[in-house]
Amino acid sequence: MATKRDLPADIEDRDIAEGTRGFALGSGETAEQFLAVREDMLRSAGIEPRWPGAAEIRRKIEAGELGT
Amino acid sequence: MSAGHTPPSKARTAADNEALGMWVPGLRLVLINEVHPALLSADLATREALLTWVAWHEWGHALSVTSPSPHDPSEGVRLLALAPDGIRERIRRGSYRRREYIHELIAETYALLMRERIEGRPGQPPWLPNEIYQLISRIGI
């Protein structure tokens, strides 16, 4: 495994440029449709999909339940 | 646009305007457009879920690009073929260049793994191939 120092500078710069495209839904795709694709994937893996709300995430962070 | 910087292309500006969120390396910040029409038109639960997803996805990009253990972009095509359907098909439909596949794969997988951690299931999930899990592990989840 190469380290970052081993890579030519131009590769790092190019990767940074390519890795920073904004996140967008597909053309005509709704938020519900986007999440449904992930729910289908989780169900196919035997996991019942559930999306944690902001309050739940905040509570778990503040309780230290998510580790570091 | 900032002094001393080349202005973005019209296509890049248009794409940025459509984005719900993005990581800005120069600022080391994730920006999220909370008034994006896709968020405003969604119900509260969907909005929270999507906002969470965007934040994790973009943070995955930040970790990916700044990782001290960088990954070979040319591996993206091969690794994407191993990915779960829901991740693979979205990236393939997204008009990304092949060199961008690995960044999107990391960002999407990172978001899913963060969701699993919130659900109390840290570690490698059964739906994720070991090679992709190891890739994500090296960047810091």
Backbone of each chain as ProteinMPNN parsed JSONL, in Angstrom:
{"seq_chain_A": "MATKRDLPADIEDRDIAEGTRGFALGSGETAEQFLAVREDMLRSAGIEPRWPGAAEIRRKIEAGELGT", "coords_chain_A": {"N_chain_A": [[0.843, -1.202, 0.0], [0.683, 2.075, -0.989], [1.788, 5.085, 0.534], [0.443, 8.36, 1.239], [2.503, 10.133, 0.888], [4.053, 8.86, -0.936], [2.81, 9.151, -3.348], [2.651, 10.849, -6.509], [2.436, 14.429, -6.649], [0.614, 15.448, -8.516], [-1.268, 13.475, -8.828], [-2.496, 13.422, -6.329], [-3.676, 15.998, -6.315], [-5.416, 15.795, -8.482], [-7.092, 13.741, -7.631], [-8.272, 14.928, -5.435], [-9.755, 16.931, -6.691], [-11.508, 15.352, -8.188], [-12.815, 13.988, -6.248], [-14.653, 15.576, -5.003], [-17.11, 16.272, -5.986], [-20.391, 17.565, -5.735], [-23.154, 16.172, -3.829], [-25.956, 14.89, -5.372], [-29.375, 14.191, -6.157], [-30.624, 11.793, -8.552], [-31.706, 12.619, -11.923], [-34.956, 13.719, -11.777], [-35.394, 12.114, -9.607], [-36.791, 11.432, -6.416], [-36.499, 12.231, -2.887], [-37.657, 10.199, -1.412], [-37.605, 8.061, -3.207], [-34.861, 7.741, -3.504], [-34.073, 6.92, -0.911], [-35.547, 4.595, -0.795], [-34.232, 2.804, -2.476], [-31.972, 2.187, -0.98], [-33.212, 1.036, 1.182], [-34.288, -1.254, 0.012], [-31.935, -2.578, -0.585], [-30.923, -3.117, 1.972], [-32.955, -4.735, 2.986], [-32.706, -6.918, 1.296], [-30.443, -7.953, 2.326], [-31.34, -8.975, 4.614], [-31.88, -7.191, 6.617], [-33.954, -5.108, 8.466], [-34.925, -2.064, 7.273], [-34.285, 1.101, 8.785], [-34.384, 4.464, 9.502], [-32.443, 6.448, 11.424], [-33.414, 9.246, 13.389], [-32.537, 12.768, 13.7], [-32.531, 13.548, 16.39], [-32.147, 11.161, 17.738], [-29.617, 10.388, 16.835], [-28.078, 12.512, 17.817], [-28.462, 12.098, 20.581], [-27.158, 9.651, 20.949], [-24.544, 10.283, 20.248], [-23.923, 12.166, 22.231], [-24.109, 10.556, 24.438], [-21.932, 9.027, 24.146], [-22.057, 6.647, 22.779], [-21.239, 5.957, 20.276], [-18.59, 5.637, 20.014], [-15.215, 6.507, 19.06]], "CA_chain_A": [[0.0, 0.0, 0.0], [1.446, 3.321, -1.043], [1.332, 6.133, 1.437], [0.171, 9.595, 0.517], [3.769, 10.768, 0.547], [4.628, 8.161, -2.081], [2.094, 9.457, -4.588], [2.997, 12.131, -7.124], [1.541, 15.514, -6.246], [-0.464, 15.691, -9.467], [-2.329, 12.505, -8.568], [-3.258, 13.889, -5.175], [-4.508, 17.136, -6.696], [-6.492, 15.33, -9.364], [-8.048, 12.982, -6.835], [-9.049, 15.862, -4.625], [-10.735, 17.575, -7.57], [-12.526, 14.397, -8.603], [-13.519, 13.453, -5.097], [-15.407, 16.608, -4.312], [-18.348, 16.639, -6.661], [-21.471, 17.608, -4.768], [-24.108, 15.077, -3.819], [-27.249, 15.277, -5.95], [-30.26, 13.107, -6.556], [-30.68, 11.604, -9.986], [-32.692, 13.44, -12.612], [-36.336, 13.302, -11.512], [-35.45, 11.236, -8.444], [-37.214, 12.083, -5.179], [-35.815, 11.754, -1.68], [-38.258, 8.92, -1.032], [-37.086, 7.038, -4.125], [-33.452, 7.531, -3.179], [-33.983, 6.111, 0.298], [-36.147, 3.28, -1.051], [-33.204, 1.935, -3.066], [-31.15, 1.691, 0.125], [-34.037, 0.127, 1.994], [-34.348, -2.538, -0.702], [-30.643, -3.244, -0.435], [-30.814, -3.633, 3.329], [-33.895, -5.856, 3.118], [-32.16, -8.078, 0.592], [-29.404, -8.499, 3.2], [-31.986, -9.479, 5.816], [-31.919, -6.138, 7.645], [-35.128, -4.25, 8.34], [-34.405, -0.692, 7.209], [-34.804, 2.121, 9.691], [-33.515, 5.64, 9.402], [-32.436, 7.153, 12.705], [-33.643, 10.681, 13.312], [-31.46, 13.623, 14.2], [-32.514, 13.554, 17.853], [-31.568, 9.892, 18.179], [-28.176, 10.437, 16.562], [-27.476, 13.442, 18.779], [-28.46, 11.474, 21.899], [-26.132, 8.604, 20.994], [-23.239, 10.948, 20.249], [-23.705, 12.774, 23.541], [-23.969, 9.472, 25.417], [-20.679, 8.33, 23.869], [-22.356, 5.281, 22.332], [-20.744, 5.709, 18.921], [-17.141, 5.483, 20.018], [-14.476, 7.633, 18.483]], "C_chain_A": [[0.874, 1.246, 0.0], [0.923, 4.297, 0.008], [1.119, 7.397, 0.625], [1.471, 10.253, 0.058], [4.381, 10.132, -0.694], [3.997, 8.59, -3.409], [2.549, 10.785, -5.175], [1.964, 13.2, -6.766], [0.38, 15.686, -7.204], [-1.604, 14.691, -9.269], [-3.159, 12.95, -7.364], [-4.194, 15.028, -5.568], [-5.693, 16.692, -7.552], [-7.549, 14.569, -8.57], [-8.899, 13.892, -5.968], [-10.126, 16.522, -5.493], [-11.857, 16.615, -7.93], [-13.363, 13.915, -7.425], [-14.434, 14.438, -4.414], [-16.632, 17.078, -5.091], [-19.491, 16.604, -5.639], [-22.415, 16.424, -4.9], [-25.441, 15.579, -4.371], [-28.078, 14.03, -6.204], [-30.205, 12.958, -8.065], [-31.763, 12.473, -10.611], [-34.102, 12.89, -12.362], [-36.494, 12.408, -10.283], [-35.894, 12.019, -7.204], [-36.42, 11.513, -4.005], [-36.345, 10.385, -1.281], [-37.727, 7.796, -1.908], [-35.633, 6.717, -3.817], [-33.31, 6.616, -1.964], [-34.538, 4.713, 0.071], [-35.129, 2.303, -1.651], [-32.33, 1.343, -1.959], [-31.943, 0.732, 1.014], [-34.132, -1.241, 1.324], [-33.048, -3.313, -0.526], [-30.502, -3.861, 0.949], [-31.748, -4.828, 3.526], [-33.336, -7.109, 2.446], [-31.039, -8.726, 1.399], [-29.993, -8.984, 4.515], [-32.071, -8.475, 6.942], [-33.159, -5.29, 7.419], [-34.668, -2.791, 8.353], [-35.09, 0.235, 8.21], [-33.838, 3.282, 9.62], [-33.551, 6.388, 10.72], [-32.647, 8.642, 12.506], [-32.509, 11.461, 13.933], [-31.375, 13.575, 15.722], [-31.869, 12.271, 18.393], [-30.052, 9.891, 17.976], [-27.474, 11.34, 17.577], [-27.39, 12.801, 20.174], [-27.335, 10.436, 22.009], [-24.72, 9.198, 20.991], [-22.931, 11.483, 21.646], [-23.52, 11.728, 24.626], [-22.681, 8.68, 25.209], [-20.877, 6.923, 23.344], [-21.744, 4.95, 20.974], [-19.238, 5.547, 18.869], [-16.48, 6.685, 19.397], [-14.119, 7.315, 17.047]], "O_chain_A": [[1.702, 1.437, 0.89], [-0.268, 4.309, 0.317], [1.555, 7.499, -0.522], [1.535, 10.851, -1.016], [5.137, 10.777, -1.42], [4.593, 8.406, -4.471], [2.804, 11.739, -4.439], [0.778, 12.91, -6.602], [-0.724, 16.029, -6.78], [-2.767, 15.015, -9.512], [-4.387, 12.86, -7.386], [-5.368, 15.026, -5.199], [-6.819, 17.153, -7.368], [-8.748, 14.728, -8.802], [-10.094, 13.66, -5.789], [-11.274, 16.652, -5.071], [-13.023, 17.007, -7.975], [-14.5, 13.481, -7.605], [-14.945, 14.15, -3.332], [-17.127, 18.182, -4.861], [-19.543, 15.719, -4.785], [-22.47, 15.762, -5.936], [-25.985, 16.574, -3.892], [-27.539, 12.948, -6.438], [-29.792, 13.876, -8.774], [-32.631, 12.998, -9.913], [-34.399, 11.743, -12.694], [-37.606, 11.993, -9.956], [-35.428, 13.134, -6.97], [-35.77, 10.474, -4.109], [-35.582, 9.514, -0.864], [-37.432, 6.706, -1.418], [-35.223, 5.558, -3.863], [-32.531, 5.662, -1.98], [-34.061, 3.75, 0.671], [-35.168, 1.108, -1.359], [-31.99, 0.16, -1.987], [-31.407, -0.25, 1.526], [-34.065, -2.27, 1.997], [-33.05, -4.53, -0.345], [-30.024, -4.987, 1.089], [-31.375, -5.815, 4.159], [-33.475, -8.219, 2.962], [-30.714, -9.896, 1.193], [-29.258, -9.361, 5.428], [-32.305, -8.845, 8.093], [-33.391, -4.806, 6.312], [-34.086, -2.335, 9.337], [-36.296, 0.159, 8.442], [-32.622, 3.1, 9.673], [-34.598, 6.913, 11.097], [-32.118, 9.231, 11.563], [-31.637, 10.904, 14.599], [-30.28, 13.563, 16.284], [-31.137, 12.303, 19.382], [-29.301, 9.445, 18.844], [-26.427, 10.992, 18.122], [-26.38, 12.939, 20.864], [-26.651, 10.355, 23.029], [-23.818, 8.68, 21.648], [-21.837, 11.286, 22.176], [-22.849, 11.982, 25.627], [-22.366, 7.778, 25.985], [-19.977, 6.089, 23.445], [-21.732, 3.789, 20.565], [-18.67, 5.342, 17.796], [-17.091, 7.74, 19.227], [-13.492, 8.131, 16.371]]}, "seq_chain_B": "MSAGHTPPSKARTAADNEALGMWVPGLRLVLINEVHPALLSADLATREALLTWVAWHEWGHALSVTSPSPHDPSEGVRLLALAPDGIRERIRRGSYRRREYIHELIAETYALLMRERIEGRPGQPPWLPNEIYQLISRIGI", "coords_chain_B": {"N_chain_B": [[-16.435, 32.301, -6.458], [-13.0, 33.015, -6.056], [-10.377, 35.389, -5.514], [-7.477, 34.896, -7.422], [-8.031, 32.296, -8.037], [-8.964, 29.907, -10.518], [-11.98, 30.344, -12.251], [-14.87, 28.216, -11.826], [-16.133, 25.897, -14.301], [-19.059, 26.413, -16.399], [-20.613, 24.148, -16.412], [-19.763, 22.874, -14.083], [-20.564, 24.728, -12.182], [-23.326, 24.624, -12.556], [-23.816, 21.976, -11.788], [-23.007, 22.085, -9.117], [-24.946, 23.801, -8.139], [-27.138, 22.171, -8.19], [-26.651, 20.407, -6.239], [-27.222, 18.718, -3.116], [-25.452, 18.691, -1.087], [-21.976, 19.247, -0.346], [-18.468, 18.587, -0.035], [-15.994, 20.867, 0.782], [-12.807, 21.188, 0.071], [-10.93, 23.296, 0.437], [-11.977, 24.77, 2.489], [-12.346, 22.895, 4.378], [-14.839, 21.915, 5.089], [-18.156, 20.556, 5.221], [-20.77, 21.431, 3.214], [-24.237, 21.93, 3.275], [-27.249, 22.159, 1.531], [-29.937, 23.22, 2.894], [-32.294, 24.197, 1.999], [-32.869, 22.998, -0.351], [-34.962, 21.97, -3.035], [-35.648, 19.223, -3.034], [-35.459, 18.532, -0.4], [-37.193, 20.302, 0.857], [-39.623, 19.462, -0.123], [-40.037, 17.035, 0.989], [-41.338, 14.831, 3.599], [-40.992, 15.2, 7.22], [-39.568, 13.031, 8.402], [-38.35, 11.807, 6.181], [-36.829, 13.938, 5.289], [-35.009, 14.281, 7.407], [-33.698, 11.828, 7.271], [-32.514, 11.924, 4.728], [-30.901, 14.22, 4.949], [-29.143, 13.324, 6.898], [-27.959, 11.262, 5.472], [-26.689, 12.666, 3.371], [-24.849, 14.2, 4.814], [-23.197, 12.201, 5.95], [-22.303, 10.95, 3.61], [-20.836, 13.007, 2.352], [-18.938, 13.49, 4.292], [-17.65, 11.117, 4.167], [-16.391, 11.428, 1.697], [-14.581, 13.441, 2.419], [-12.949, 12.108, 4.292], [-11.989, 10.118, 2.641], [-10.474, 11.424, 0.645], [-8.561, 12.785, 2.1], [-7.268, 10.853, 3.439], [-4.499, 9.264, 5.067], [-3.778, 6.923, 3.957], [-3.956, 6.35, 0.994], [-6.039, 5.356, -1.779], [-6.095, 3.45, -4.769], [-7.263, 4.945, -7.588], [-7.694, 3.57, -9.954], [-8.584, 1.152, -9.189], [-11.221, 1.374, -8.78], [-13.236, 0.51, -10.634], [-13.101, -2.274, -10.551], [-13.607, -2.768, -7.802], [-16.112, -1.657, -7.558], [-17.664, -3.462, -8.938], [-17.89, -5.451, -7.097], [-19.53, -4.438, -5.206], [-22.557, -4.027, -3.197], [-25.78, -4.249, -4.833], [-27.459, -1.906, -4.649], [-25.701, 0.18, -4.164], [-23.874, -0.057, -6.268], [-25.391, 0.242, -8.667], [-26.412, 2.844, -8.505], [-24.114, 4.415, -8.643], [-23.106, 3.694, -11.124], [-25.099, 4.696, -12.764], [-24.753, 7.344, -12.411], [-23.194, 8.945, -14.077], [-20.529, 9.242, -13.489], [-17.002, 9.587, -13.887], [-14.7, 6.923, -14.567], [-12.489, 7.015, -12.907], [-13.555, 8.273, -10.743], [-15.123, 6.488, -9.482], [-14.187, 5.081, -7.214], [-14.133, 6.985, -5.192], [-16.836, 7.602, -4.914], [-17.822, 5.114, -4.224], [-16.619, 4.723, -1.725], [-17.766, 6.879, -0.305], [-20.556, 6.313, -0.366], [-20.598, 3.8, 0.871], [-19.495, 4.411, 3.328], [-21.525, 6.026, 4.416], [-23.576, 4.132, 4.714], [-22.354, 2.392, 6.556], [-22.088, 4.055, 8.755], [-24.746, 4.372, 9.405], [-25.311, 1.745, 10.176], [-23.726, 1.629, 12.446], [-25.001, 3.466, 14.11], [-27.271, 2.016, 14.553], [-26.363, 0.205, 16.303], [-24.743, -1.768, 15.337], [-21.772, -2.139, 14.861], [-18.741, -2.655, 12.911], [-18.014, -5.157, 10.364], [-20.616, -5.515, 8.107], [-22.865, -8.162, 7.011], [-23.589, -7.82, 4.366], [-21.585, -6.559, 3.024], [-18.767, -6.862, 1.009], [-15.57, -8.179, 2.008], [-13.262, -6.942, 1.004], [-14.02, -4.371, 0.314], [-14.863, -3.461, 2.787], [-12.426, -3.465, 4.155], [-11.111, -1.49, 2.748], [-12.625, 0.768, 3.5], [-12.16, 0.713, 6.215], [-9.523, 1.46, 6.385], [-9.626, 4.166, 5.984], [-10.779, 5.177, 8.188], [-13.242, 4.478, 9.613]], "CA_chain_B": [[-15.143, 32.546, -7.079], [-12.092, 33.745, -5.17], [-9.234, 35.984, -6.187], [-6.35, 34.003, -7.577], [-8.479, 30.959, -8.398], [-9.634, 29.78, -11.798], [-13.423, 30.175, -12.031], [-15.377, 26.911, -12.25], [-16.836, 25.88, -15.573], [-20.513, 26.56, -16.267], [-21.167, 22.832, -16.073], [-19.484, 22.621, -12.673], [-21.433, 25.609, -11.401], [-24.692, 24.088, -12.632], [-23.853, 20.763, -10.971], [-22.944, 22.492, -7.71], [-26.233, 24.389, -7.765], [-28.099, 21.074, -8.039], [-26.222, 19.512, -5.159], [-27.756, 18.875, -1.76], [-24.336, 18.939, -0.197], [-20.642, 19.02, -0.914], [-17.316, 18.844, 0.818], [-15.137, 21.889, 0.18], [-11.481, 20.929, 0.669], [-10.237, 24.513, 0.85], [-12.557, 25.24, 3.753], [-12.455, 21.727, 5.253], [-16.215, 21.947, 5.575], [-19.24, 19.997, 4.426], [-21.87, 22.383, 3.066], [-25.504, 21.277, 2.94], [-28.286, 23.104, 1.124], [-31.132, 22.771, 3.599], [-33.505, 24.66, 1.307], [-32.969, 22.317, -1.644], [-36.354, 21.549, -3.255], [-35.869, 17.819, -2.671], [-35.627, 18.471, 1.058], [-38.388, 21.049, 1.244], [-40.837, 18.755, -0.539], [-40.123, 15.743, 1.688], [-41.862, 14.907, 4.969], [-39.925, 15.424, 8.198], [-38.731, 11.838, 8.583], [-37.543, 11.646, 4.968], [-35.855, 15.035, 5.255], [-33.941, 13.984, 8.362], [-32.926, 10.686, 6.766], [-31.69, 12.351, 3.594], [-29.86, 15.117, 5.467], [-28.142, 12.479, 7.544], [-27.239, 10.554, 4.418], [-25.813, 13.611, 2.665], [-23.738, 14.558, 5.707], [-22.269, 11.066, 6.034], [-21.716, 10.754, 2.274], [-19.821, 14.035, 2.099], [-17.834, 13.273, 5.226], [-16.913, 10.0, 3.584], [-15.484, 12.011, 0.699], [-13.496, 14.15, 3.108], [-12.029, 11.114, 4.836], [-11.389, 9.399, 1.524], [-9.483, 12.218, -0.081], [-7.478, 13.218, 2.979], [-6.724, 9.694, 4.151], [-3.06, 9.035, 4.93], [-3.592, 5.639, 3.298], [-4.784, 6.566, -0.186], [-6.464, 4.199, -2.55], [-5.78, 3.574, -6.18], [-8.507, 5.19, -8.332], [-7.898, 2.597, -11.019], [-9.232, -0.017, -8.592], [-12.639, 1.659, -8.59], [-14.108, -0.299, -11.491], [-13.121, -3.646, -10.026], [-14.268, -2.804, -6.499], [-17.544, -1.366, -7.74], [-18.314, -4.702, -9.373], [-18.105, -6.272, -5.909], [-20.385, -3.717, -4.256], [-23.986, -4.371, -3.203], [-26.506, -3.704, -5.987], [-27.984, -0.552, -4.441], [-24.592, 1.126, -4.293], [-23.256, -0.174, -7.593], [-26.207, 0.757, -9.758], [-26.514, 4.298, -8.427], [-22.862, 5.016, -9.11], [-23.002, 3.483, -12.572], [-26.056, 5.572, -13.448], [-24.493, 8.724, -12.046], [-22.324, 9.642, -15.041], [-19.199, 9.504, -12.95], [-15.877, 9.019, -14.615], [-14.256, 5.686, -13.925], [-11.556, 7.342, -11.824], [-14.319, 8.772, -9.603], [-15.9, 5.406, -8.876], [-13.731, 4.686, -5.885], [-14.548, 8.014, -4.234], [-18.271, 7.443, -4.668], [-17.995, 3.849, -3.504], [-16.258, 4.969, -0.328], [-18.73, 7.783, 0.326], [-21.826, 5.611, -0.182], [-20.414, 2.735, 1.847], [-19.296, 5.053, 4.625], [-22.843, 6.436, 4.924], [-24.281, 2.927, 5.162], [-21.71, 1.866, 7.755], [-22.45, 4.935, 9.87], [-26.106, 4.01, 9.779], [-25.224, 0.5, 10.929], [-23.164, 1.913, 13.772], [-26.08, 4.09, 14.889], [-28.197, 0.944, 14.907], [-25.73, -0.689, 17.262], [-24.087, -2.882, 14.64], [-20.471, -1.744, 14.302], [-17.981, -3.743, 12.288], [-18.331, -5.503, 8.972], [-21.948, -6.106, 7.932], [-22.823, -9.339, 6.125], [-23.861, -7.463, 2.975], [-20.452, -5.815, 2.448], [-17.577, -7.692, 0.766], [-14.454, -7.871, 2.897], [-12.275, -6.045, 0.392], [-14.529, -2.997, 0.42], [-14.828, -3.104, 4.211], [-11.046, -3.144, 4.508], [-10.841, -0.174, 2.149], [-13.241, 1.789, 4.342], [-11.497, 0.69, 7.524], [-8.247, 2.171, 6.313], [-9.797, 5.622, 5.998], [-11.078, 5.66, 9.537], [-14.486, 4.204, 10.33]], "C_chain_B": [[-14.277, 33.36, -6.123], [-10.921, 34.287, -5.972], [-8.092, 34.975, -6.265], [-6.726, 32.596, -7.961], [-9.157, 30.977, -9.768], [-11.134, 29.592, -11.568], [-13.878, 28.798, -12.495], [-16.072, 27.017, -13.597], [-18.334, 26.072, -15.334], [-21.153, 25.239, -15.856], [-20.956, 22.522, -14.595], [-20.377, 23.482, -11.784], [-22.862, 25.081, -11.384], [-24.824, 22.847, -11.754], [-23.832, 21.106, -9.486], [-24.28, 23.062, -7.248], [-27.3, 23.318, -7.542], [-27.82, 20.232, -6.804], [-26.963, 19.786, -3.856], [-26.638, 19.174, -0.776], [-23.026, 18.712, -0.913], [-19.584, 19.278, 0.151], [-16.413, 19.815, 0.091], [-13.757, 21.769, 0.811], [-10.809, 22.186, 1.199], [-10.725, 25.05, 2.184], [-12.593, 24.141, 4.811], [-13.828, 21.685, 5.916], [-17.119, 21.149, 4.649], [-20.358, 21.034, 4.403], [-23.12, 21.62, 2.661], [-26.545, 22.347, 2.64], [-29.618, 22.669, 1.731], [-32.421, 23.284, 2.949], [-33.579, 24.078, -0.107], [-34.405, 21.823, -1.827], [-36.635, 20.104, -2.857], [-36.058, 17.654, -1.169], [-36.907, 19.175, 1.492], [-39.667, 20.286, 0.925], [-41.021, 17.425, 0.198], [-40.758, 15.924, 3.066], [-40.69, 14.938, 5.949], [-38.985, 14.22, 8.323], [-37.807, 11.626, 7.384], [-36.458, 12.711, 4.912], [-34.688, 14.736, 6.204], [-33.057, 12.846, 7.85], [-32.008, 11.109, 5.63], [-30.575, 13.301, 4.042], [-28.743, 14.326, 6.131], [-27.283, 11.779, 6.507], [-26.234, 11.472, 3.717], [-24.597, 13.957, 3.535], [-22.725, 13.424, 5.788], [-21.559, 10.833, 4.699], [-20.577, 11.755, 2.05], [-18.642, 13.896, 3.056], [-16.996, 12.089, 4.776], [-15.951, 10.473, 2.512], [-14.295, 12.676, 1.382], [-12.473, 13.159, 3.659], [-11.282, 10.395, 3.723], [-10.237, 10.172, 0.909], [-8.311, 12.594, 0.807], [-6.834, 12.052, 3.718], [-5.212, 9.584, 3.974], [-2.754, 7.711, 4.23], [-4.418, 5.638, 2.01], [-5.012, 5.293, -0.993], [-6.233, 4.488, -4.022], [-7.073, 3.778, -6.972], [-8.765, 4.158, -9.428], [-8.529, 1.304, -10.498], [-10.746, 0.157, -8.497], [-13.573, 0.768, -9.386], [-14.229, -1.713, -10.928], [-13.875, -3.724, -8.7], [-15.762, -2.535, -6.625], [-18.307, -2.62, -8.169], [-18.62, -5.62, -8.196], [-19.18, -5.699, -4.989], [-21.824, -4.223, -4.298], [-24.724, -3.629, -4.323], [-26.897, -2.232, -5.812], [-26.914, 0.513, -4.565], [-24.09, 1.131, -5.731], [-24.091, 0.5, -8.684], [-26.341, 2.276, -9.716], [-25.253, 4.968, -8.978], [-22.735, 4.85, -10.624], [-23.95, 4.394, -13.342], [-25.7, 7.045, -13.293], [-23.563, 9.496, -12.949], [-20.98, 10.016, -14.442], [-18.147, 8.948, -13.9], [-15.357, 7.811, -13.85], [-13.297, 5.957, -12.772], [-12.291, 7.838, -10.577], [-15.057, 7.663, -8.87], [-15.481, 5.125, -7.436], [-14.132, 5.707, -4.831], [-16.034, 7.868, -3.896], [-18.558, 6.16, -3.901], [-17.688, 4.036, -2.018], [-17.323, 5.821, 0.358], [-20.059, 7.074, 0.601], [-21.699, 4.533, 0.897], [-20.234, 3.316, 3.244], [-20.634, 5.457, 5.231], [-23.614, 5.219, 5.445], [-23.673, 2.358, 6.446], [-21.996, 2.751, 8.966], [-23.866, 4.639, 10.338], [-26.099, 2.709, 10.591], [-24.681, 0.74, 12.338], [-24.212, 2.559, 14.674], [-27.06, 3.025, 15.376], [-27.581, -0.058, 15.879], [-25.063, -1.886, 16.624], [-22.772, -2.417, 14.023], [-19.776, -2.941, 13.663], [-18.478, -4.042, 10.89], [-19.72, -6.132, 8.868], [-21.895, -7.258, 6.922], [-23.011, -8.992, 4.649], [-22.67, -6.786, 2.291], [-19.24, -6.727, 2.25], [-16.377, -7.223, 1.592], [-13.485, -6.857, 2.288], [-12.729, -4.588, 0.476], [-14.521, -2.554, 1.872], [-13.41, -2.718, 4.633], [-10.634, -1.783, 3.949], [-11.383, 0.94, 3.042], [-12.534, 1.86, 5.697], [-10.203, 1.502, 7.509], [-8.417, 3.684, 6.344], [-10.37, 6.106, 7.31], [-12.424, 5.379, 10.136], [-14.209, 3.217, 11.448]], "O_chain_B": [[-14.761, 34.28, -5.463], [-10.526, 33.709, -6.985], [-7.785, 34.289, -5.29], [-5.845, 31.768, -8.193], [-9.836, 31.939, -10.127], [-11.52, 28.75, -10.757], [-13.332, 28.262, -13.46], [-16.539, 28.087, -13.987], [-18.818, 25.914, -14.213], [-22.097, 25.204, -15.067], [-21.841, 21.983, -13.931], [-20.883, 23.02, -10.762], [-23.527, 25.085, -10.349], [-25.824, 22.681, -11.055], [-24.549, 20.498, -8.691], [-24.7, 22.839, -6.112], [-28.253, 23.533, -6.794], [-28.66, 19.438, -6.38], [-27.287, 20.93, -3.536], [-26.853, 19.831, 0.243], [-22.976, 18.064, -1.959], [-19.771, 20.059, 1.084], [-16.097, 19.617, -1.082], [-13.551, 22.194, 1.948], [-10.194, 22.168, 2.266], [-9.98, 25.702, 2.916], [-12.836, 24.407, 5.987], [-13.96, 21.455, 7.118], [-16.881, 21.074, 3.443], [-20.835, 21.463, 5.454], [-23.061, 20.751, 1.791], [-26.703, 23.31, 3.39], [-30.336, 21.853, 1.154], [-33.514, 22.85, 3.311], [-34.282, 24.617, -0.963], [-35.005, 21.313, -0.881], [-37.732, 19.79, -2.395], [-36.744, 16.734, -0.724], [-37.616, 18.704, 2.382], [-40.676, 20.44, 1.614], [-42.05, 16.767, 0.045], [-40.728, 17.015, 3.635], [-39.541, 14.728, 5.561], [-37.764, 14.373, 8.346], [-36.63, 11.305, 7.548], [-35.318, 12.434, 4.539], [-33.525, 14.917, 5.844], [-31.834, 12.889, 7.977], [-30.85, 10.696, 5.579], [-29.442, 13.199, 3.571], [-27.56, 14.616, 5.952], [-26.06, 11.704, 6.63], [-25.081, 11.1, 3.499], [-23.466, 14.001, 3.051], [-21.52, 13.662, 5.703], [-20.36, 10.553, 4.666], [-19.489, 11.381, 1.61], [-17.495, 14.149, 2.687], [-15.782, 12.061, 4.979], [-14.826, 9.983, 2.421], [-13.148, 12.494, 0.974], [-11.268, 13.356, 3.505], [-10.093, 10.101, 3.847], [-9.156, 9.627, 0.685], [-7.184, 12.711, 0.326], [-5.942, 12.259, 4.54], [-4.696, 9.784, 2.874], [-1.594, 7.415, 3.943], [-5.465, 4.994, 1.946], [-4.276, 4.311, -0.889], [-6.186, 5.643, -4.446], [-7.903, 2.87, -7.023], [-9.914, 3.902, -9.789], [-8.958, 0.46, -11.284], [-11.468, -0.787, -8.175], [-14.595, 0.317, -8.867], [-15.324, -2.271, -10.844], [-14.682, -4.63, -8.491], [-16.573, -3.108, -5.898], [-19.465, -2.806, -7.796], [-19.506, -6.47, -8.283], [-19.68, -6.389, -4.101], [-22.264, -4.778, -5.304], [-24.34, -2.525, -4.709], [-26.692, -1.417, -6.711], [-27.186, 1.624, -5.02], [-23.904, 2.188, -6.333], [-23.562, 1.235, -9.517], [-26.382, 2.927, -10.76], [-25.331, 5.967, -9.693], [-22.302, 5.769, -11.32], [-23.635, 4.817, -14.455], [-26.279, 7.9, -13.964], [-23.175, 10.614, -12.611], [-20.365, 11.001, -14.85], [-18.378, 7.973, -14.614], [-15.552, 7.694, -12.64], [-13.285, 5.228, -11.781], [-11.73, 7.831, -9.481], [-15.559, 7.87, -7.766], [-16.323, 4.952, -6.554], [-14.44, 5.339, -3.697], [-16.434, 7.995, -2.739], [-19.431, 6.125, -3.034], [-18.428, 3.553, -1.161], [-17.736, 5.517, 1.477], [-20.624, 7.22, 1.686], [-22.588, 4.375, 1.733], [-20.755, 2.779, 4.222], [-20.86, 5.256, 6.424], [-24.233, 5.284, 6.507], [-24.4, 1.895, 7.324], [-22.132, 2.249, 10.082], [-24.146, 4.656, 11.537], [-26.812, 2.598, 11.588], [-25.134, 0.12, 13.301], [-24.301, 2.239, 15.859], [-27.607, 3.124, 16.474], [-28.212, -1.054, 16.234], [-24.838, -2.903, 17.28], [-22.664, -2.311, 12.801], [-20.178, -4.088, 13.855], [-19.255, -3.285, 10.309], [-19.973, -7.173, 9.475], [-20.995, -7.32, 6.085], [-22.636, -9.775, 3.775], [-22.741, -6.473, 1.102], [-18.739, -7.305, 3.215], [-16.2, -6.03, 1.838], [-12.951, -6.005, 2.999], [-11.917, -3.687, 0.684], [-14.209, -1.4, 2.166], [-13.219, -1.758, 5.379], [-9.907, -1.026, 4.591], [-10.696, 1.927, 3.309], [-12.339, 2.943, 6.249], [-9.843, 2.144, 8.495], [-7.483, 4.41, 6.685], [-10.449, 7.313, 7.54], [-12.753, 6.014, 11.137], [-15.124, 2.845, 12.183]]}, "name": "protein", "num_of_chains": 2, "seq": "MATKRDLPADIEDRDIAEGTRGFALGSGETAEQFLAVREDMLRSAGIEPRWPGAAEIRRKIEAGELGTMSAGHTPPSKARTAADNEALGMWVPGLRLVLINEVHPALLSADLATREALLTWVAWHEWGHALSVTSPSPHDPSEGVRLLALAPDGIRERIRRGSYRRREYIHELIAETYALLMRERIEGRPGQPPWLPNEIYQLISRIGI"}
